[in-house]
Amino acid sequence: MDAKKYLLLSVLVTLGACGGETTSQPAVVVQPVATELTVAATGELIASESLPVALPPGIRMGFNIAWMAPEFSEVKRGDVVARFDETQIAQTRRSTATAVAKSDFKLADISRVGALEQVRIDHESERVDGERDITETFANVDQRLLSRNEVIDALSDVDYLNVDAAFLEWQWETFDQRTQAERAAIQSEQEGEREKLAKQDQALSMMELRSPADGTFVYASTPWGAKLGKGKRVFPGMPVGLLPVRGKVRVKLFVAEADAVGLGVDQPVRFRLDAVPEQQFAATVTSVSAVATPRKRGEPQKFFTVEAEIASIDADLMRVGSKLRGEIVTGALRDAIVVPTQAVFAEADATFVYVDGNGGPQRRIIEIGARGPDVLEVESGLNPGERVLLVAPSNGG
Protein backbone atom coordinates (compact mmCIF):
# COMPACT_ATOMS: atom_id res chain seq x y z
CA MET A 1 0.00 0.00 0.00
CA ASP A 2 1.20 3.52 -0.79
CA ALA A 3 2.64 5.15 2.37
CA LYS A 4 0.52 8.30 2.08
CA LYS A 5 -2.73 6.32 1.70
CA TYR A 6 -1.69 4.05 4.56
CA LEU A 7 -0.92 6.96 6.85
CA LEU A 8 -4.16 8.74 6.00
CA LEU A 9 -6.11 5.55 6.76
CA SER A 10 -4.16 5.14 10.00
CA VAL A 11 -5.04 8.68 11.08
CA LEU A 12 -8.74 8.16 10.32
CA VAL A 13 -8.77 4.82 12.18
CA THR A 14 -6.89 6.29 15.11
CA LEU A 15 -9.17 9.32 15.38
CA GLY A 16 -12.21 7.08 15.25
CA ALA A 17 -10.87 4.73 17.92
CA CYS A 18 -9.65 7.25 20.44
CA GLY A 19 -10.57 6.44 24.03
CA GLY A 20 -9.31 4.75 27.11
CA GLU A 21 -5.97 5.94 28.31
CA THR A 22 -4.77 7.35 25.00
CA THR A 23 -4.86 11.03 24.10
CA SER A 24 -7.49 12.40 21.77
CA GLN A 25 -4.89 14.17 19.64
CA PRO A 26 -4.51 13.00 16.00
CA ALA A 27 -2.02 10.16 15.61
CA VAL A 28 -0.94 7.39 13.27
CA VAL A 29 -0.39 3.72 14.08
CA VAL A 30 2.89 2.74 12.47
CA GLN A 31 3.31 -0.56 10.67
CA PRO A 32 5.98 -1.84 8.26
CA VAL A 33 4.93 -1.00 4.72
CA ALA A 34 6.32 -1.08 1.22
CA THR A 35 6.30 2.38 -0.26
CA GLU A 36 7.84 4.74 -2.77
CA LEU A 37 9.22 8.16 -1.91
CA THR A 38 8.13 10.57 -4.59
CA VAL A 39 8.49 14.26 -5.35
CA ALA A 40 5.74 16.11 -7.20
CA ALA A 41 6.68 18.34 -10.13
CA THR A 42 5.20 20.35 -12.96
CA GLY A 43 6.81 21.18 -16.27
CA GLU A 44 6.70 20.95 -20.04
CA LEU A 45 8.20 19.19 -23.01
CA ILE A 46 11.23 20.88 -24.54
CA ALA A 47 13.18 20.21 -27.73
CA SER A 48 16.17 17.90 -27.53
CA GLU A 49 17.08 18.72 -31.14
CA SER A 50 16.06 21.82 -33.08
CA LEU A 51 16.97 24.20 -35.89
CA PRO A 52 17.77 27.72 -34.62
CA VAL A 53 16.06 30.72 -36.20
CA ALA A 54 18.55 33.59 -35.88
CA LEU A 55 19.77 36.73 -37.57
CA PRO A 56 22.92 36.12 -39.65
CA PRO A 57 26.16 36.91 -37.82
CA GLY A 58 28.73 39.44 -38.92
CA ILE A 59 27.23 42.73 -37.77
CA ARG A 60 27.73 44.07 -34.25
CA MET A 61 24.40 45.72 -33.55
CA GLY A 62 21.40 45.08 -31.32
CA PHE A 63 17.83 44.67 -32.61
CA ASN A 64 14.65 45.35 -30.62
CA ILE A 65 11.87 42.86 -31.32
CA ALA A 66 8.70 44.62 -32.50
CA TRP A 67 6.62 41.51 -33.33
CA MET A 68 6.90 37.72 -33.24
CA ALA A 69 4.71 35.02 -34.70
CA PRO A 70 2.61 33.24 -32.04
CA GLU A 71 4.59 30.61 -30.18
CA PHE A 72 3.94 27.01 -31.24
CA SER A 73 2.39 28.21 -34.51
CA GLU A 74 3.06 26.16 -37.65
CA VAL A 75 5.26 28.05 -40.13
CA LYS A 76 6.47 27.40 -43.66
CA ARG A 77 9.90 28.03 -45.09
CA GLY A 78 10.18 31.76 -45.89
CA ASP A 79 7.37 32.87 -43.56
CA VAL A 80 8.11 36.00 -41.50
CA VAL A 81 8.47 34.92 -37.86
CA ALA A 82 9.82 38.16 -36.35
CA ARG A 83 10.05 41.86 -37.13
CA PHE A 84 12.37 44.38 -35.54
CA ASP A 85 11.99 48.05 -34.66
CA GLU A 86 13.88 50.12 -37.23
CA THR A 87 13.28 53.52 -35.58
CA GLN A 88 16.61 53.83 -33.76
CA ILE A 89 18.65 52.34 -36.61
CA ALA A 90 17.01 54.63 -39.18
CA GLN A 91 17.63 57.68 -37.00
CA THR A 92 21.29 56.71 -36.54
CA ARG A 93 21.61 56.15 -40.28
CA ARG A 94 20.37 59.67 -40.99
CA SER A 95 23.03 61.08 -38.66
CA THR A 96 25.71 58.96 -40.35
CA ALA A 97 24.57 60.01 -43.83
CA THR A 98 24.75 63.66 -42.71
CA ALA A 99 28.31 63.11 -41.47
CA VAL A 100 29.29 61.60 -44.86
CA ALA A 101 27.78 64.59 -46.70
CA LYS A 102 29.64 67.00 -44.41
CA SER A 103 32.88 65.24 -45.28
CA ASP A 104 32.16 65.79 -48.98
CA PHE A 105 31.66 69.49 -48.31
CA LYS A 106 34.92 69.61 -46.36
CA LEU A 107 36.80 67.97 -49.23
CA ALA A 108 35.28 70.41 -51.72
CA ASP A 109 36.12 73.29 -49.41
CA ILE A 110 39.75 72.14 -49.21
CA SER A 111 39.97 72.24 -53.01
CA ARG A 112 38.39 75.71 -53.14
CA VAL A 113 40.51 77.11 -50.32
CA GLY A 114 43.59 75.47 -51.83
CA ALA A 115 43.08 77.20 -55.17
CA LEU A 116 42.66 80.56 -53.45
CA GLU A 117 45.75 79.90 -51.35
CA GLN A 118 47.81 79.20 -54.45
CA VAL A 119 46.68 82.47 -56.02
CA ARG A 120 47.51 84.32 -52.81
CA ILE A 121 51.00 82.81 -52.63
CA ASP A 122 51.61 83.73 -56.32
CA HIS A 123 50.52 87.32 -55.74
CA GLU A 124 52.50 87.63 -52.52
CA SER A 125 55.59 86.21 -54.23
CA GLU A 126 55.31 88.70 -57.10
CA ARG A 127 54.86 91.56 -54.63
CA VAL A 128 57.82 90.51 -52.54
CA ASP A 129 60.01 90.02 -55.63
CA GLY A 130 59.09 93.54 -56.89
CA GLU A 131 59.71 95.19 -53.53
CA ARG A 132 62.98 93.32 -53.12
CA ASP A 133 64.21 94.51 -56.55
CA ILE A 134 63.39 98.12 -55.65
CA THR A 135 64.93 97.82 -52.18
CA GLU A 136 68.12 96.18 -53.48
CA THR A 137 68.44 98.92 -56.13
CA PHE A 138 68.07 101.55 -53.44
CA ALA A 139 70.57 99.76 -51.19
CA ASN A 140 73.18 99.69 -53.96
CA VAL A 141 73.16 103.48 -54.40
CA ASP A 142 76.34 105.31 -53.35
CA GLN A 143 76.08 105.31 -49.57
CA ARG A 144 77.69 108.75 -49.45
CA LEU A 145 74.47 110.15 -50.84
CA LEU A 146 72.40 108.65 -47.94
CA SER A 147 72.34 109.16 -44.23
CA ARG A 148 73.46 106.35 -41.92
CA ASN A 149 69.89 105.64 -40.84
CA GLU A 150 68.68 105.44 -44.44
CA VAL A 151 71.39 102.90 -45.22
CA ILE A 152 70.47 100.76 -42.17
CA ASP A 153 66.77 100.86 -43.08
CA ALA A 154 67.48 99.84 -46.66
CA LEU A 155 69.60 96.87 -45.59
CA SER A 156 66.94 95.80 -43.05
CA ASP A 157 64.25 95.94 -45.73
CA VAL A 158 66.30 93.67 -47.96
CA ASP A 159 66.77 91.11 -45.16
CA TYR A 160 63.06 91.15 -44.29
CA LEU A 161 62.03 90.71 -47.92
CA ASN A 162 64.49 87.86 -48.32
CA VAL A 163 62.96 86.09 -45.29
CA ASP A 164 59.45 86.81 -46.57
CA ALA A 165 60.36 85.40 -50.00
CA ALA A 166 61.84 82.28 -48.40
CA PHE A 167 58.67 81.76 -46.35
CA LEU A 168 56.46 82.11 -49.43
CA GLU A 169 58.69 79.68 -51.28
CA TRP A 170 58.29 77.18 -48.37
CA GLN A 171 54.52 77.63 -48.46
CA TRP A 172 54.50 76.90 -52.18
CA GLU A 173 56.75 73.85 -51.87
CA THR A 174 54.75 72.35 -48.96
CA PHE A 175 51.33 73.33 -50.27
CA ASP A 176 50.54 69.92 -51.79
CA GLN A 177 51.83 68.08 -48.72
CA ARG A 178 49.70 70.13 -46.33
CA THR A 179 46.63 69.86 -48.51
CA GLN A 180 46.99 66.11 -48.94
CA ALA A 181 47.37 65.66 -45.16
CA GLU A 182 44.14 67.57 -44.51
CA ARG A 183 42.39 65.68 -47.29
CA ALA A 184 43.64 62.30 -45.96
CA ALA A 185 42.37 63.08 -42.44
CA ILE A 186 38.91 63.95 -43.75
CA GLN A 187 38.83 60.95 -46.11
CA SER A 188 39.79 58.63 -43.24
CA GLU A 189 36.98 60.04 -41.11
CA GLN A 190 34.60 59.75 -44.05
CA GLU A 191 35.61 56.13 -44.69
CA GLY A 192 34.70 55.27 -41.11
CA GLU A 193 31.30 56.92 -41.53
CA ARG A 194 30.75 55.09 -44.83
CA GLU A 195 31.47 51.77 -43.10
CA LYS A 196 28.90 52.66 -40.44
CA LEU A 197 26.44 53.56 -43.18
CA ALA A 198 26.96 50.22 -44.92
CA LYS A 199 26.33 48.33 -41.65
CA GLN A 200 23.23 50.39 -40.96
CA ASP A 201 21.93 49.71 -44.47
CA GLN A 202 22.61 46.01 -43.91
CA ALA A 203 20.77 46.18 -40.59
CA LEU A 204 17.77 47.87 -42.19
CA SER A 205 17.65 45.05 -44.73
CA MET A 206 17.32 42.57 -41.83
CA MET A 207 14.19 44.02 -40.25
CA GLU A 208 12.23 40.85 -41.07
CA LEU A 209 13.38 37.41 -39.96
CA ARG A 210 12.09 34.49 -42.02
CA SER A 211 11.83 30.82 -41.17
CA PRO A 212 14.59 28.68 -42.73
CA ALA A 213 12.32 25.60 -42.87
CA ASP A 214 8.85 24.23 -42.18
CA GLY A 215 8.06 23.49 -38.56
CA THR A 216 6.62 24.63 -35.23
CA PHE A 217 7.98 28.01 -34.18
CA VAL A 218 9.09 28.09 -30.53
CA TYR A 219 10.47 31.17 -28.78
CA ALA A 220 14.10 31.02 -27.71
CA SER A 221 15.13 31.96 -24.17
CA THR A 222 17.56 34.50 -22.76
CA PRO A 223 20.65 33.25 -20.85
CA TRP A 224 18.72 33.68 -17.57
CA GLY A 225 15.77 31.61 -18.78
CA ALA A 226 13.20 34.26 -19.78
CA LYS A 227 11.36 33.76 -23.07
CA LEU A 228 12.07 36.23 -25.85
CA GLY A 229 9.23 38.41 -27.03
CA LYS A 230 8.19 41.90 -28.06
CA GLY A 231 10.50 44.56 -26.64
CA LYS A 232 13.40 42.17 -26.00
CA ARG A 233 16.80 42.97 -27.50
CA VAL A 234 18.70 40.41 -29.59
CA PHE A 235 21.98 40.36 -31.50
CA PRO A 236 22.98 38.70 -34.78
CA GLY A 237 23.83 35.05 -34.29
CA MET A 238 21.62 34.84 -31.19
CA PRO A 239 18.59 32.52 -31.71
CA VAL A 240 15.27 34.33 -31.72
CA GLY A 241 13.33 31.10 -32.02
CA LEU A 242 13.66 27.38 -32.65
CA LEU A 243 12.14 24.85 -35.04
CA PRO A 244 12.12 21.59 -33.04
CA VAL A 245 12.73 18.35 -34.92
CA ARG A 246 9.60 16.23 -34.79
CA GLY A 247 9.83 13.51 -32.15
CA LYS A 248 12.97 14.95 -30.55
CA VAL A 249 11.70 16.05 -27.14
CA ARG A 250 12.56 15.63 -23.46
CA VAL A 251 10.92 16.46 -20.14
CA LYS A 252 11.73 19.62 -18.20
CA LEU A 253 10.39 19.59 -14.64
CA PHE A 254 10.30 22.16 -11.86
CA VAL A 255 10.45 20.97 -8.26
CA ALA A 256 9.73 23.41 -5.42
CA GLU A 257 12.80 23.98 -3.26
CA ALA A 258 10.94 22.86 -0.12
CA ASP A 259 10.01 19.53 -1.74
CA ALA A 260 13.34 18.76 -3.41
CA VAL A 261 14.44 15.94 -1.12
CA GLY A 262 16.71 13.21 -2.46
CA LEU A 263 16.69 14.26 -6.13
CA GLY A 264 19.33 12.61 -8.30
CA VAL A 265 20.10 11.38 -11.82
CA ASP A 266 18.82 8.03 -13.09
CA GLN A 267 15.68 8.26 -10.94
CA PRO A 268 12.38 7.13 -12.54
CA VAL A 269 9.82 9.74 -13.58
CA ARG A 270 6.10 9.26 -14.21
CA PHE A 271 4.25 12.04 -15.97
CA ARG A 272 0.96 12.88 -17.65
CA LEU A 273 0.38 15.48 -20.33
CA ASP A 274 -2.34 18.00 -19.53
CA ALA A 275 -3.77 17.36 -23.01
CA VAL A 276 -4.14 13.60 -22.37
CA PRO A 277 -4.29 13.16 -18.56
CA GLU A 278 -5.61 9.60 -18.84
CA GLN A 279 -2.32 8.35 -20.29
CA GLN A 280 0.86 7.95 -18.22
CA PHE A 281 4.41 8.06 -19.62
CA ALA A 282 7.80 7.12 -18.20
CA ALA A 283 11.15 8.92 -18.22
CA THR A 284 14.50 8.90 -16.44
CA VAL A 285 16.21 11.86 -14.77
CA THR A 286 19.32 12.98 -16.68
CA SER A 287 20.19 16.19 -14.81
CA VAL A 288 19.30 18.24 -11.72
CA SER A 289 20.23 21.91 -11.40
CA ALA A 290 22.86 22.69 -8.77
CA VAL A 291 20.83 25.47 -7.16
CA ALA A 292 17.19 26.48 -6.96
CA THR A 293 16.18 29.63 -8.81
CA PRO A 294 12.89 31.54 -9.37
CA ARG A 295 11.04 30.59 -12.54
CA LYS A 296 10.51 34.29 -13.20
CA ARG A 297 12.48 37.31 -12.09
CA GLY A 298 11.17 38.81 -8.87
CA GLU A 299 9.24 35.74 -7.74
CA PRO A 300 10.11 34.65 -4.18
CA GLN A 301 9.56 30.90 -4.64
CA LYS A 302 12.51 28.93 -5.99
CA PHE A 303 12.58 25.69 -7.95
CA PHE A 304 15.12 23.06 -8.92
CA THR A 305 15.15 22.31 -12.65
CA VAL A 306 15.14 18.63 -13.59
CA GLU A 307 15.48 17.22 -17.09
CA ALA A 308 14.53 13.68 -18.04
CA GLU A 309 14.81 11.40 -21.06
CA ILE A 310 11.49 9.93 -22.23
CA ALA A 311 11.40 6.14 -22.50
CA SER A 312 9.08 5.99 -25.51
CA ILE A 313 8.19 9.10 -27.51
CA ASP A 314 4.79 9.48 -29.16
CA ALA A 315 5.50 12.12 -31.80
CA ASP A 316 1.80 12.75 -32.39
CA LEU A 317 1.08 13.54 -28.73
CA MET A 318 4.39 14.89 -27.50
CA ARG A 319 4.92 18.38 -28.86
CA VAL A 320 7.33 21.01 -27.63
CA GLY A 321 5.59 23.26 -25.09
CA SER A 322 3.07 20.64 -23.95
CA LYS A 323 2.40 21.16 -20.23
CA LEU A 324 2.61 18.21 -17.89
CA ARG A 325 2.49 17.03 -14.29
CA GLY A 326 4.70 14.33 -12.91
CA GLU A 327 6.38 12.71 -9.97
CA ILE A 328 9.96 11.66 -9.46
CA VAL A 329 10.59 8.45 -7.54
CA THR A 330 13.47 9.26 -5.20
CA GLY A 331 13.42 5.97 -3.28
CA ALA A 332 11.67 2.63 -2.75
CA LEU A 333 11.24 1.00 0.69
CA ARG A 334 10.23 -2.52 1.73
CA ASP A 335 8.86 -3.34 5.18
CA ALA A 336 9.84 0.09 6.47
CA ILE A 337 8.25 2.09 9.25
CA VAL A 338 7.41 5.55 7.94
CA VAL A 339 5.86 8.56 9.63
CA PRO A 340 4.59 11.89 8.31
CA THR A 341 7.19 14.63 8.21
CA GLN A 342 5.01 16.79 10.44
CA ALA A 343 5.22 14.21 13.25
CA VAL A 344 9.03 14.45 13.53
CA PHE A 345 10.68 17.11 15.68
CA ALA A 346 14.29 18.13 16.24
CA GLU A 347 16.09 19.73 19.14
CA ALA A 348 19.86 20.24 19.23
CA ASP A 349 21.28 16.99 17.81
CA ALA A 350 18.26 14.87 18.68
CA THR A 351 15.41 13.83 16.38
CA PHE A 352 12.28 12.57 18.11
CA VAL A 353 8.56 11.83 17.92
CA TYR A 354 5.81 11.67 20.53
CA VAL A 355 4.53 8.16 21.14
CA ASP A 356 1.06 7.89 22.69
CA GLY A 357 0.81 5.08 25.18
CA ASN A 358 -0.06 4.21 28.76
CA GLY A 359 0.58 7.21 30.93
CA GLY A 360 0.26 9.71 28.08
CA PRO A 361 2.58 10.97 25.33
CA GLN A 362 6.26 10.12 25.62
CA ARG A 363 9.16 11.70 23.73
CA ARG A 364 11.01 9.00 21.75
CA ILE A 365 14.42 9.52 20.11
CA ILE A 366 14.50 8.04 16.59
CA GLU A 367 16.96 7.63 13.73
CA ILE A 368 15.88 8.79 10.28
CA GLY A 369 16.67 6.87 7.09
CA ALA A 370 15.28 7.75 3.67
CA ARG A 371 13.48 11.06 3.35
CA GLY A 372 10.64 12.32 1.21
CA PRO A 373 8.73 15.61 1.13
CA ASP A 374 5.81 14.14 3.11
CA VAL A 375 7.12 11.05 4.90
CA LEU A 376 10.31 9.86 6.59
CA GLU A 377 11.67 6.38 7.16
CA VAL A 378 12.31 5.54 10.83
CA GLU A 379 15.26 3.14 11.05
CA SER A 380 15.17 2.75 14.85
CA GLY A 381 13.21 4.01 17.84
CA LEU A 382 9.69 2.84 16.92
CA ASN A 383 7.95 -0.50 17.05
CA PRO A 384 5.09 -1.71 14.86
CA GLY A 385 1.68 -0.89 16.28
CA GLU A 386 2.76 2.18 18.26
CA ARG A 387 0.73 5.36 17.97
CA VAL A 388 2.72 8.46 16.93
CA LEU A 389 1.19 11.87 17.52
CA LEU A 390 1.00 14.22 14.53
CA VAL A 391 1.36 17.31 16.75
CA ALA A 392 3.35 17.96 19.93
CA PRO A 393 1.33 17.53 23.13
CA SER A 394 0.36 20.71 24.90
CA ASN A 395 2.48 19.83 27.95
CA GLY A 396 5.57 19.13 25.84
CA GLY A 397 5.67 15.43 26.75
Helices and strands as residue ranges (DSSP letters): H 3-16, E 27-29, E 33-47, E 50-54, E 63-68, E 73-75, E 80-84, H 87-139, G 143-145, H 148-204, E 208-210, E 215-219, E 233-234, E 239-244, E 249-256, G 257-259, E 268-273, E 276-288, E 303-310, E 323-340, G 341-343, E 345-347, E 350-357, E 360-365, E 367-371, E 375-380, E 387-389
